[in-house]
């Protein structure tokens, strides 16, 4: 078993980094920093850090809230936070210390 962190980043499908969605940019940055696992969860509605409601609507899914979960060792998460912090996109995140490992390998 190894120790590391789970980084949870809250964003919206409408948020952009240049021509890319913020979600795609976050995933690419996490992969480049050596993340062990990345999962994107999409929600129906949620409040952002400023209290603004984001919701998926039948005709427009662009404001759909999204959460990016990233698992990596602590140095990789530290480096990822620096990269994301310098990216010019406002993001809210939480970071939790975790133990991780693999089960049932072939």
Secondary structure, DSSP 8 states (H G I E B T S, - for coil): -EEEEEEEEEEETT-EETTEEHHHHHHHHHHHTT-SEEEEEE-SEEE-TTS-EEE--SS--TT-EEEEEEEE-HHHHHHHHHHHHTTT---EEEEEEEEE---S--
